[in-house]
Amino acid sequence: IDDVAQRKGIAEVRIFNKQGEITVSSDSSKVGTVVDKKAEACYGCHREDEAKVLLPSDSKTRTYHTEKGSLLGLINPIYNEPSCYPCHPKITKVLGVLDIMISLEDFEKERTQIYNRMMISGVISVVVLGLLLILLLTRVVNRPIDKLLAATKTAAHGNLDQTVSIRSHDELGELSESFNNMITELKRSRDAIEEWTQTLEHRVQERTQELQRIQDQLVRAGKMVALGELAAGVAHEINNPLTGVLTFSSLMLKKVDENHPWKKDLENIVQQTTRCRNIVRGLLDFARQRKPDKKEWDIHTIINQTVTLVENQARFQNIKINKEFKTDMPLLFIDADQIQQVFMNILINAADAMTGDGGILTIKTNLKDGIAEVSFTDTGSGMSKETLSKLFAPFFTTKETGKGTGLGLAISYGIIQSHNGDIDVESEVGKGSTFRIKLPVEKQNGELGKSGEGEKEK
């Protein structure tokens, strides 16, 4: 600015900020001075209530007279460009005004020379304005079009996360807004398709698992029927000879003395024959699963009665039994004897799994979607996946020889199936097991029962 001010004919060069304060001036005494908006330098932009951002060429020049003579003033707005954004808000369009005052004194003395100079100045002004116009067109037209074209190519390659930011109120602004709306709708449609695809895959997986579960149940039911028929035949063939052996060995045991050499052998025969008889009885029970004699019962009453029967046994001495019953459970249309048999089998198995220092056995009841659920959770040793796959198979047991026939859970499974229910088991080695028994809330006389004490026959 100092260099320009020293040129011939330049009276003063100064820069105004938006507040009208002179921040830079070739006359240092004027730096910091605030100029009123009605002053000759500001009148071109502030003649109306709202300040103009873009000025026509004729408003950028002014001629006026001062004590120093006639002066020609040239003003040029300083626009807020991207390089200015780090220091100035993007919303600010004009940062200030460059004001150059040229002395016209020589023009008045030498009109010809001044006229020629004015012609030269006019040509220069045209060139400068042309450059400014080119710059303005580049900024207002070319750049937005380039942005829109780049965003279109990006969207064509599948990237719908990019939008176009063109802040203008002309056709380009409307075009960019329409493009952004289109991208938003495309993204929403793509997300909806992906969500529906995932939902469909999840539903297909659920249906596949359900079909697999039903198929497993059918296969298991078929095996149970075949095994039941086989067990019935084998049990009848073995039961009569076993009865004879047990009877005569028991009679002989009573007749021999304590020191007789056959004493221990006879005791062993009676013990093992009794064990075989119990296995045969289990086979008969498994084969003769009777049709449930259903009546309305309160499931909590059956649970409490079963716990009372087993809690005084030695295996339950170090086991804490917690009950978490859901209130207002409806009465279930079930065979109480059979359901109690199932509960007792599960309780005994849970106690056997918590040997040593004992553990905690939690019994919960719940009602969901017309299904009554009773769960037994122990803190025992748990089971492997291989054991779980064979859990309900007849004669399968993890207990020591002589301590279980392997028919308890198989019979329990058949009982629950005859009640149109199901048994689910969750277990992990070292983390205990959970048995869930699900029974449908069947209607009797068209109405659901309310929670009560159940039948008093037991």
C-alpha positions in Angstrom: 0.0 0.0 0.0 2.9 2.4 0.7 4.3 1.6 -2.7 1.0 2.4 -4.4 0.5 5.6 -2.4 3.9 6.9 -3.5 3.0 6.7 -7.1 2.2 9.9 -8.9 -1.4 11.1 -8.7 -2.3 8.8 -5.8 -3.6 10.9 -2.9 -4.4 8.2 -0.5 -4.8 4.4 -0.2 -6.8 2.8 2.6 -8.6 -0.4 3.7 -11.9 -0.5 5.6 -13.1 -3.4 7.6 -16.8 -4.3 7.9 -17.3 -1.9 10.9 -16.1 1.0 8.8 -12.8 1.2 10.6 -9.7 2.2 8.6 -7.3 -0.7 9.3 -4.6 0.2 6.8 -3.9 3.6 5.2 -1.1 5.4 3.4 -1.9 8.2 5.9 -1.0 6.7 9.2 -2.9 9.3 11.1 -6.1 8.0 9.8 -5.5 4.4 10.9 -8.2 3.4 13.5 -10.6 6.1 12.4 -14.2 4.9 11.9 -16.0 6.2 8.8 -19.7 6.7 8.9 -21.7 4.5 6.5 -23.1 7.7 4.8 -19.6 8.9 3.9 -18.6 9.2 0.3 -16.5 6.0 0.4 -19.3 3.9 1.9 -22.3 5.4 0.1 -22.1 3.0 -2.8 -22.7 -0.1 -0.7 -24.8 1.4 2.1 -27.2 3.8 0.3 -30.0 1.3 1.0 -30.9 -0.4 4.3 -29.3 -3.6 3.3 -25.6 -3.5 2.4 -24.8 -4.7 -1.1 -22.3 -7.5 -1.6 -21.7 -7.0 -5.3 -21.3 -3.5 -6.7 -21.7 -2.4 -10.3 -18.7 -0.7 -11.8 -20.2 2.8 -11.7 -20.7 2.5 -7.9 -17.0 1.6 -7.4 -15.8 5.1 -8.4 -16.7 8.5 -7.1 -15.5 12.1 -7.8 -15.5 14.7 -5.0 -13.7 17.9 -4.0 -11.6 18.5 -1.0 -9.2 21.0 0.3 -6.5 19.3 -1.7 -8.5 19.6 -4.8 -10.6 17.2 -6.9 -10.2 13.5 -6.1 -11.3 10.3 -7.8 -12.1 7.5 -5.4 -11.9 3.8 -6.4 -13.4 1.2 -4.0 -13.2 -2.5 -4.4 -14.8 -5.1 -1.9 -12.5 -7.7 -0.4 -14.4 -11.0 -0.6 -14.2 -13.9 1.9 -12.6 -16.7 -0.1 -11.7 -20.3 1.0 -8.2 -19.2 1.9 -9.7 -16.8 4.4 -11.9 -19.3 6.2 -9.4 -20.2 8.9 -9.7 -16.7 10.3 -13.1 -15.6 9.1 -16.5 -17.4 9.3 -17.8 -18.9 6.0 -21.0 -17.0 6.3 -19.2 -13.7 6.0 -19.2 -12.7 2.4 -17.3 -9.4 2.5 -14.3 -8.8 4.8 -13.7 -5.2 3.9 -13.1 -2.5 1.2 -10.0 -1.3 -0.6 -10.3 2.5 -1.2 -7.9 4.2 -3.6 -8.1 8.0 -3.9 -6.6 9.6 -7.0 -5.9 13.3 -7.4 -7.5 15.0 -10.3 -5.7 18.3 -10.0 -3.4 17.7 -13.0 -6.4 16.8 -15.0 -7.9 20.2 -14.5 -4.7 21.8 -15.6 -4.0 19.6 -18.5 -7.2 18.1 -19.7 -5.7 16.3 -22.6 -3.1 14.5 -20.5 -5.7 13.6 -17.9 -8.1 12.5 -20.7 -5.5 10.2 -22.1 -4.7 8.9 -18.6 -8.4 8.3 -18.0 -8.6 6.3 -21.2 -5.7 4.2 -20.0 -7.3 3.9 -16.6 -10.5 2.9 -18.3 -8.8 0.2 -20.3 -7.1 -1.1 -17.1 -10.4 -1.0 -15.3 -12.0 -3.1 -18.0 -9.3 -5.6 -17.9 -9.5 -5.8 -14.1 -13.2 -6.1 -14.2 -12.9 -8.8 -16.8 -10.6 -10.7 -14.6 -12.9 -10.3 -11.6 -15.8 -11.5 -13.7 -13.9 -14.6 -14.9 -13.0 -15.3 -11.2 -16.6 -14.8 -10.2 -17.9 -17.1 -12.9 -15.3 -19.7 -11.9 -16.4 -19.5 -8.3 -20.1 -19.3 -8.9 -20.6 -21.6 -11.9 -17.6 -23.8 -12.7 -16.8 -25.0 -9.2 -20.4 -26.0 -8.3 -20.7 -27.9 -11.6 -17.4 -29.7 -11.0 -18.5 -30.6 -7.5 -21.8 -32.0 -8.8 -20.1 -34.0 -11.5 -17.6 -35.5 -9.0 -20.5 -36.4 -6.6 -22.4 -38.0 -9.5 -19.4 -40.2 -10.5 -18.9 -41.2 -6.8 -22.6 -42.2 -6.5 -22.4 -44.2 -9.7 -19.7 -46.3 -8.0 -22.0 -47.1 -5.1 -20.8 -44.5 -2.6 -24.0 -42.9 -1.3 -22.5 -41.2 1.7 -21.3 -38.1 -0.2 -23.5 -35.0 -0.8 -23.0 -31.8 -2.7 -22.7 -28.6 -0.7 -23.6 -25.6 -2.9 -25.0 -22.7 -1.0 -26.8 -20.6 -3.6 -30.3 -19.7 -4.4 -30.1 -20.1 -8.1 -30.7 -23.0 -10.4 -27.4 -24.7 -9.4 -28.5 -24.5 -5.7 -31.8 -26.2 -6.6 -30.0 -28.8 -8.7 -27.6 -29.7 -5.8 -30.6 -29.9 -3.4 -32.4 -32.3 -5.8 -29.3 -34.3 -6.1 -28.9 -34.6 -2.3 -32.5 -35.6 -2.0 -32.0 -38.3 -4.6 -28.9 -39.6 -2.8 -30.8 -39.7 0.5 -33.7 -41.6 -1.0 -31.3 -44.1 -2.7 -29.5 -44.6 0.6 -32.7 -45.1 2.5 -33.9 -47.6 -0.1 -30.6 -49.5 0.0 -30.7 -49.6 3.8 -34.2 -50.9 3.7 -33.3 -53.6 1.2 -30.3 -54.7 3.4 -32.4 -54.7 6.5 -35.1 -56.8 4.9 -32.4 -59.2 3.5 -31.0 -59.6 7.0 -34.5 -60.1 8.4 -35.3 -62.7 5.8 -32.1 -64.5 6.4 -32.8 -64.5 10.1 -36.4 -65.8 9.5 -35.1 -68.5 7.2 -32.5 -69.6 9.9 -35.2 -69.7 12.5 -37.5 -71.8 10.3 -34.6 -74.1 9.5 -33.8 -74.5 13.2 -37.5 -75.1 14.0 -37.8 -77.8 11.2 -34.6 -79.4 12.4 -35.9 -79.5 16.0 -39.2 -81.0 14.9 -37.3 -83.5 12.8 -35.1 -84.5 15.7 -38.2 -84.8 17.9 -39.9 -87.1 15.3 -36.7 -89.2 15.0 -36.4 -89.4 18.8 -40.1 -90.3 19.1 -39.7 -93.1 16.6 -36.7 -94.4 18.4 -38.6 -94.3 21.7 -41.5 -96.2 20.2 -39.2 -98.9 18.8 -37.2 -99.1 22.0 -40.4 -99.3 24.0 -41.6 -102.3 22.0 -38.3 -104.0 22.3 -38.0 -103.2 26.0 -41.5 -104.6 26.6 -40.6 -107.9 24.9 -37.2 -108.2 26.6 -38.6 -107.3 30.0 -41.3 -110.0 29.9 -38.7 -112.6 28.8 -36.3 -111.8 31.5 -38.6 -110.9 34.4 -39.8 -114.5 35.1 -36.4 -116.1 35.3 -35.1 -113.3 37.4 -38.0 -113.7 39.8 -37.2 -117.3 40.2 -33.5 -116.7 40.8 -34.2 -113.9 43.3 -36.7 -116.0 45.2 -34.6 -119.2 45.6 -31.4 -117.3 46.3 -33.2 -115.3 49.0 -34.5 -118.5 50.6 -31.1 -120.1 50.5 -29.5 -117.0 52.0 -31.9 -117.3 55.0 -31.0 -120.9 55.6 -27.2 -120.7 55.6 -25.2 -119.7 58.6 -23.2 -116.6 58.9 -19.9 -118.5 58.5 -21.1 -120.6 55.6 -18.8 -120.3 52.6 -21.8 -119.6 50.3 -22.9 -116.7 52.4 -21.1 -113.9 50.5 -21.9 -115.5 47.1 -25.6 -115.7 47.9 -25.6 -112.1 49.1 -24.0 -111.0 45.8 -26.5 -113.0 43.8 -29.4 -111.4 45.6 -27.9 -107.9 45.2 -27.2 -108.2 41.5 -30.5 -110.0 40.8 -32.4 -107.2 42.6 -30.5 -104.6 40.5 -31.5 -106.5 37.3 -35.1 -106.6 38.5 -35.1 -102.8 39.0 -33.7 -102.4 35.5 -36.5 -104.7 34.1 -39.1 -102.7 36.0 -37.7 -99.5 34.5 -38.0 -101.1 31.1 -41.6 -102.0 31.7 -42.3 -98.5 32.9 -40.6 -97.1 29.8 -42.6 -99.4 27.6 -46.0 -99.0 29.3 -46.1 -95.2 29.4 -49.8 -94.6 30.1 -52.0 -91.9 28.8 -51.9 -88.9 31.2 -54.9 -88.6 33.5 -55.2 -84.8 33.3 -56.8 -82.5 35.8 -56.4 -78.9 36.8 -53.4 -78.4 39.0 -51.4 -75.5 40.4 -47.8 -76.1 39.2 -46.4 -74.5 42.3 -48.1 -77.0 44.5 -46.6 -79.9 42.6 -43.1 -78.3 42.8 -43.4 -77.7 46.6 -44.6 -81.3 47.1 -41.7 -82.7 45.1 -39.2 -80.6 46.9 -40.6 -81.8 50.3 -40.2 -85.4 49.2 -36.5 -85.1 48.3 -35.0 -82.3 50.4 -34.4 -84.5 53.4 -32.4 -87.0 51.5 -28.7 -87.2 52.2 -27.8 -86.0 48.7 -29.6 -82.7 49.4 -28.1 -81.8 52.8 -25.5 -79.3 51.4 -27.7 -77.9 48.7 -29.6 -74.7 48.9 -32.9 -74.7 47.0 -34.2 -71.3 45.8 -37.7 -70.8 44.5 -38.6 -67.9 42.2 -42.3 -68.4 41.3 -44.3 -66.1 39.0 -47.4 -64.8 40.6 -50.9 -65.4 39.1 -49.8 -68.5 37.2 -52.9 -70.2 35.6 -53.9 -73.8 36.5 -52.5 -76.4 34.2 -54.4 -79.3 32.8 -51.9 -82.1 33.6 -51.3 -85.5 35.2 -49.8 -84.5 38.6 -48.2 -87.9 39.3 -46.4 -87.9 36.0 -45.2 -84.3 36.2 -44.0 -84.9 39.8 -42.1 -87.9 38.5 -40.4 -85.7 35.9 -39.5 -83.0 38.5 -38.1 -85.6 40.9 -35.9 -87.1 38.2 -34.5 -83.6 37.4 -34.0 -82.7 41.1 -32.1 -85.9 41.8 -29.9 -85.5 38.8 -29.1 -81.9 39.8 -28.2 -83.0 43.3 -26.0 -85.8 42.0 -24.2 -83.2 39.8 -23.4 -81.0 42.8 -21.4 -83.5 44.9 -18.8 -82.4 47.3 -19.4 -79.0 48.9 -23.0 -78.9 47.6 -24.3 -75.9 45.6 -27.4 -73.9 44.7 -30.5 -75.2 42.9 -32.8 -72.5 41.6 -36.4 -73.3 40.5 -38.2 -70.7 38.5 -41.6 -70.5 36.9 -42.7 -68.2 34.1 -45.6 -67.7 31.6 -45.0 -66.5 28.0 -47.3 -66.7 25.0 -49.6 -69.3 26.6 -46.7 -71.6 27.6 -45.9 -72.3 31.3 -42.2 -72.8 31.8 -40.5 -74.4 34.8 -36.7 -74.2 34.9 -34.2 -76.0 37.2 -30.8 -74.4 37.3 -27.9 -76.1 39.3 -24.3 -75.0 40.0 -23.0 -78.5 39.3 -20.3 -79.8 37.0 -22.2 -79.3 33.8 -22.2 -81.4 30.7 -20.3 -81.5 27.4 -22.0 -81.1 24.0 -21.5 -84.8 23.4 -23.3 -85.7 26.6 -26.2 -83.3 25.7 -26.7 -85.0 22.4 -27.3 -88.3 24.1 -29.1 -87.0 27.3 -32.6 -88.4 26.6 -31.4 -91.6 25.0 -32.6 -94.7 26.9 -29.9 -96.4 29.0 -27.6 -93.5 28.7 -26.2 -92.3 32.0 -23.1 -90.6 33.3 -23.4 -92.0 36.8 -21.3 -94.8 38.2 -22.3 -98.4 37.5 -25.1 -99.5 39.7 -26.3 -96.0 40.5 -28.5 -95.3 37.6 -30.4 -97.2 34.8 -30.3 -94.4 32.3 -34.1 -94.4 31.9 -35.1 -91.5 34.1 -34.7 -88.7 31.6 -36.0 -90.9 28.7 -39.2 -91.6 30.6 -39.4 -87.9 31.6 -39.1 -86.8 28.0 -41.9 -89.2 27.0 -44.1 -87.8 29.8 -43.6 -84.2 28.7 -44.2 -85.2 25.1 -47.5 -86.8 26.0 -48.5 -83.4 27.6 -47.7 -81.7 24.3 -44.8 -80.0 25.9 -41.0 -79.9 25.5 -37.8 -80.0 27.4 -34.8 -77.8 26.7 -31.4 -78.2 28.3 -28.5 -75.7 28.5 -25.3 -76.8 30.0 -21.5 -76.1 29.9 -18.8 -78.0 31.6 -17.9 -76.4 34.9 -20.8 -73.9 34.8 -23.9 -76.0 35.7 -27.0 -77.0 33.8 -30.5 -75.6 33.2 -33.5 -77.8 32.4 -36.6 -76.0 31.1 -39.9 -77.8 31.0 -42.5 -76.1 28.8 -46.2 -77.0 29.2 -49.1 -75.5 27.2 -51.8 -73.8 29.2 -54.7 -75.9 27.9 -58.3 -74.8 28.3 -60.9 -76.7 30.1 -64.6 -75.8 29.6 -63.4 -72.9 27.5 -61.7 -71.0 30.3 -58.2 -70.7 31.8 -57.8 -71.6 35.5 -56.4 -69.2 38.1 -53.5 -69.9 40.4 -54.6 -71.9 43.5 -53.6 -74.9 45.6 -54.6 -77.4 42.9 -56.1 -80.8 43.6 -55.8 -82.1 47.1 -55.7 -85.8 46.2 -52.0 -86.1 46.7 
